[in-house]
Amino acid sequence: MISDDQIIKGCKKGNRKAYNVLYNKYAALMLAVCYRYTKSSSEAQDVLQDGFVKVFQKINTYKGLGSFEGWIRRIMVNTAINYYKANRKYAHAMELDLSRKEINEALTTDEQSLELEEVISSHTLLTMIQNLPDGYRMVFSLYVFEELKHSEIADKLGISENTSKSQLSKARRMLRSKIEIHQSQKISV
């Protein structure tokens, strides 16, 4: 197996085989990262491809500080954020409608405790996250998966810290509701 150092050296020399090895080694892992920030597999694939183009273009800037995988991951997350920002104007109207629905659902779910009566598969949970409105999904993913603070999320997405906090809260309530619905459907079957 070829080490990351060998792959990096090959890529810095422009070796196509090294690019291929790099892509094959990290594509599946980075696709999972991209899924967290997108609504569909085709969007995740687009972000992945754009992200790897950036990885290949910026490989000469990698200084070897920190993990190489972490460096690639940051590029993928930033690419996903840029994708979100570029497409945000189309999602805004949908978010407003879903916010009204989510607020109505939150009035009933806040009074109930969420008890997981079964283990929800990772695939089902990921699908629930992907189906969140764009802003909710982005804030939730950055906060939960990337462990960013609200100030960092606000800076990356160009929103206020209060908006970040609000969208995280709404995302959690919406996910909670989806989980409760999922559980009730499993029980009634």
N, C-alpha and C positions, 0 to 999 in steps of 0.2 A: 504494500500500500504506500502511496506517495504521501509525504508529509505536507502540511500546509506551507512550510517554508519553501519546499521544492516547487509547489504549485505557484506560490507568489512569485518566486524568481522567474519561473517560466512565463508567467503572465506579463511580468514587467519587461521581458525580452520580446513580447509579442507572439509567443508560441501558441498556435491555435489548439494544439493538443492540451496544453495546460489550461486554456480557457474552458475546454470541454470537460476536463477532469474537475475543475472548480465548480462548474455548473452542475455536473452529475453528483458531486459530493454534497452540495448544499441546496439544491433546488427543492427537494421535498420538504426539508425543514423550513425553508424560507416561504414556501407556498403556504404552510400552516400559519406562519406569521401574517402573511397577506390576507388570508381568509378572515382573520379577526377584524380587519379594517374595511372589508368590502361586503357587498350584498350578494354576490353571486360568484360562482367558480370562474366565469369568464372575466369578471372584473379582477379577481385575484390573480388569474393568469396574466392579465394585462399589466398589473402592478409588478408582478414577479419579473416579467420580461423587461419592463422599463427599469426596474431596480438592478437587474443584472447588467444592463447596458451601462448604468452608472457605476456599478462595481468595476466593470472592465475599463471604463474611462478613467476612473479615479484610483486604480490599483497602485499607481506610482506614488500616491499620497499616503499609502498605508505605511506607518513607521514602525510597526511591530510592537507598539505599546497597547496592552490589553489584548483580549482574544480576537483572533481574526473573525471568528464566527460572530462575535459581538459587533465588530465593525460592519460586517455585511448586514446584520440585523438592523442596525441603526439606519443604514442606507435604505433598506426595505421599508421600515416604518416611516421615514421621511418621504419616501416615494408615495406611500399610501396616503399620507397627510396631504401631499401636493395634489394627488388624484382627487381626494375629497374636496379640497379647496376649489379645484378647477370645475368640479361638478356640483358644488354647493348651491349655486343659484337655482338649479333645477329641482333640488330637493327641498328648498325652503317652504314652498306652499304645502307640500305633503306633510312636513313636520308640524305645521300649525294645526292641520286637521287631526293628526294623530295625538297632538298634545291635549286637545279637548277630550278625546276619547280616553287617553291615559289618565287625565285628572279625574274623570268620572269613575274609572276603575279603581283609582287609588283611594277614593272615598270608602269603598267597601273593603279593599284588601288591607288597608292600614289597621282596621279593627280586628283582623284575624292574624293569627300567627301562622307562619309557613312551616309546615312539617313535611319533610321529604319522606314519603312513605315507601319510596322505591328509589333505586339509584337510576338517575337519568343518564343515558349514554352520552359520551363526549360529543358524538355526532349530533344528537338532538339538541344539546345545550349550545353547540356552535351554531346550529341552524337558528335557534332562538336569538342568539346574539346578532347573527347576520341580518335577521329580519327586523332589528331595532331601527328606528329612524336614523339617518346618517349621523347627525350630531350626537345623539345618545350613544350610538355604537362607537364612534371615535373616542369620545370622552371615557366611556366605560373601558374600552380596550387599552387606552393609554394609561388610565389609572390602575386598572387591575393587572394587566399583563406586563406593561412596561414600568409600572410602579412609579409613575411621574406624580409630582405634586400638582395641585390645582394651578399654582402660579406658572409652572412649566407648561402645562396643558394650554392654559390661556395664551401664553406666548406663542406656542407652536400653531395654534388654530386661529389666532387673531380674535379671541373672544375675551370677555372679562372673567376674573376668577369666580365671581358669583354665578355667571352663566355656566361655567364648568361644574361647579358644585350642584347647581340646579339640574343640569342635564345628567349628571351621575345619579342623583337621587331619582329622577324620573326613569332613567334606564333600569335602575334596581327595582323600582316598583313595577315597571312593565315586565321585566324578566320574572319577577315574583308572580305576577298574574299569569304569565304564560306557563310557568311551572305548575301553578295550581290548576289551571285548565288541563294541562297535560295529565296531571295526576287524576283529576276527576274523570277524564275520558278513559284512563286505564282501569279505574275502579268500576265504571259502568259497563265495561265490555265483558 
